[in-house]
């Protein structure tokens, strides 16, 4: 009888936890499904605007973003950690997405918060930021 009670209590706790975790898993291409041909960002450290249409560099960004899993978040708002917002554009130079990394594994894409499974900022730092935030991508204003 005691074991049955423990099993029932554990089952109830698990059901409550699963019910409270109503996040939906999505892929980056579910969120941003347009072809990206340009990336721009004003670097928060120095205020300089950077932009690229280099398809190899754009693809590095897209591949990095696709390598992660995202979960829709119920968070209303989080404190921004000082990172730069990345703007993505289509072939008509129309902005199709804005991405800001806000806190550990929290990504704001088009004003909706997602929790990323991996450290996407670390991945981008390794494969994208080092090439993007360089003199050749500075926009003269």
C-alpha positions as CSV (number, residue, x, y, z in Angstrom):
1,X,0.0,0.0,0.0
2,X,2.8,2.4,0.9
3,X,4.6,1.7,-2.5
4,X,1.3,2.4,-4.4
5,X,1.0,5.7,-2.6
6,X,4.6,6.7,-3.5
7,X,4.0,5.6,-7.2
8,X,0.8,7.7,-7.3
9,X,2.5,10.8,-5.8
10,X,5.5,10.5,-8.2
11,X,3.1,10.1,-11.2
12,X,1.2,13.2,-10.1
13,X,4.4,15.2,-9.8
14,X,5.6,14.1,-13.2
15,X,2.3,14.9,-14.8
16,X,2.4,18.4,-13.2
17,X,5.9,19.0,-14.4
18,X,5.1,17.9,-17.9
19,X,2.0,20.0,-17.9
20,X,3.9,23.1,-16.8
21,X,6.5,22.6,-19.4
22,X,4.4,23.4,-22.4
23,X,7.2,24.6,-24.6
24,X,7.2,23.5,-28.2
25,X,10.4,22.5,-30.0
26,X,11.1,24.3,-33.2
27,X,13.9,24.5,-35.7
28,X,15.5,27.7,-36.9
29,X,14.0,27.2,-40.3
30,X,10.6,27.1,-38.7
31,X,11.2,30.5,-37.2
32,X,13.0,32.1,-40.2
33,X,12.0,30.3,-43.4
34,X,13.1,33.0,-45.9
35,X,16.3,32.9,-47.8
36,X,18.9,35.1,-46.0
37,X,21.2,37.0,-48.3
38,X,22.4,39.8,-46.0
39,X,23.3,40.1,-42.3
40,X,23.8,43.4,-40.5
41,X,24.6,44.2,-36.9
42,X,25.7,47.3,-34.9
43,X,28.4,46.0,-32.6
44,X,27.4,46.9,-29.0
45,X,31.0,47.3,-28.0
46,X,31.9,50.2,-30.3
47,X,28.7,51.2,-32.1
48,X,30.1,50.4,-35.5
49,X,27.7,49.0,-38.1
50,X,28.8,45.8,-39.8
51,X,27.1,44.1,-42.8
52,X,27.8,41.3,-45.3
53,X,26.3,39.8,-48.4
54,X,29.1,37.3,-48.6
55,X,27.2,34.1,-49.2
56,X,29.8,31.9,-47.5
57,X,29.7,34.0,-44.3
58,X,25.9,34.2,-44.4
59,X,25.8,30.4,-44.8
60,X,28.1,30.0,-41.8
61,X,25.6,31.9,-39.7
62,X,22.6,29.9,-41.0
63,X,24.4,26.6,-40.5
64,X,25.3,27.6,-36.9
65,X,21.7,28.6,-36.1
66,X,20.4,25.4,-37.7
67,X,22.7,23.3,-35.6
68,X,20.8,24.2,-32.4
69,X,17.3,23.3,-31.2
70,X,14.9,26.0,-30.0
71,X,12.0,25.8,-27.6
72,X,9.3,28.4,-27.5
73,X,9.5,30.2,-24.2
74,X,6.8,31.4,-21.8
75,X,9.1,34.1,-20.5
76,X,7.6,37.5,-20.7
77,X,10.9,39.4,-20.7
78,X,14.5,38.9,-19.7
79,X,17.4,41.2,-19.0
80,X,19.5,41.9,-22.1
81,X,23.1,40.9,-21.6
82,X,24.6,43.6,-23.9
83,X,24.9,41.6,-27.1
84,X,24.3,43.1,-30.5
85,X,21.1,42.6,-32.4
86,X,21.7,40.7,-35.7
87,X,19.4,41.7,-38.6
88,X,18.7,39.3,-41.4
89,X,17.6,40.4,-44.9
90,X,16.1,38.8,-48.0
91,X,17.1,39.4,-51.6
92,X,14.8,42.5,-51.7
93,X,16.8,44.0,-48.8
94,X,13.7,43.6,-46.6
95,X,14.4,42.7,-43.0
96,X,13.0,39.2,-42.3
97,X,14.3,38.7,-38.8
98,X,16.1,40.3,-35.9
99,X,18.0,38.1,-33.4
100,X,19.3,39.1,-29.9
101,X,20.9,36.8,-27.4
102,X,19.5,37.6,-24.0
103,X,21.0,35.7,-21.1
104,X,22.2,32.2,-21.0
105,X,20.7,30.1,-23.9
106,X,17.8,32.7,-24.4
107,X,17.4,34.0,-27.9
108,X,14.9,36.7,-29.0
109,X,13.9,36.1,-32.6
110,X,11.4,38.6,-34.0
111,X,10.4,39.7,-30.5
112,X,9.6,36.1,-29.4
113,X,11.8,34.4,-26.8
114,X,13.2,30.9,-27.4
115,X,15.4,28.7,-25.2
116,X,18.3,27.2,-27.1
117,X,19.6,23.8,-26.3
118,X,23.2,24.5,-27.0
119,X,25.4,27.5,-26.4
120,X,24.6,29.1,-29.8
121,X,26.6,32.2,-29.0
122,X,29.7,30.1,-28.5
123,X,29.1,28.4,-31.8
124,X,28.6,31.7,-33.6
125,X,31.7,33.1,-31.9
126,X,33.7,30.2,-33.3
127,X,32.3,30.1,-36.8
128,X,30.8,33.5,-37.6
129,X,31.6,36.5,-35.4
130,X,35.4,36.2,-35.9
131,X,34.9,36.8,-39.7
132,X,31.9,39.1,-39.5
133,X,33.1,41.8,-37.1
134,X,36.1,42.7,-39.2
135,X,37.2,45.9,-41.1
136,X,36.0,44.5,-44.5
137,X,32.4,44.4,-43.2
138,X,32.3,47.9,-41.7
139,X,29.5,50.1,-43.2
140,X,30.7,53.7,-43.8
141,X,27.9,55.9,-42.4
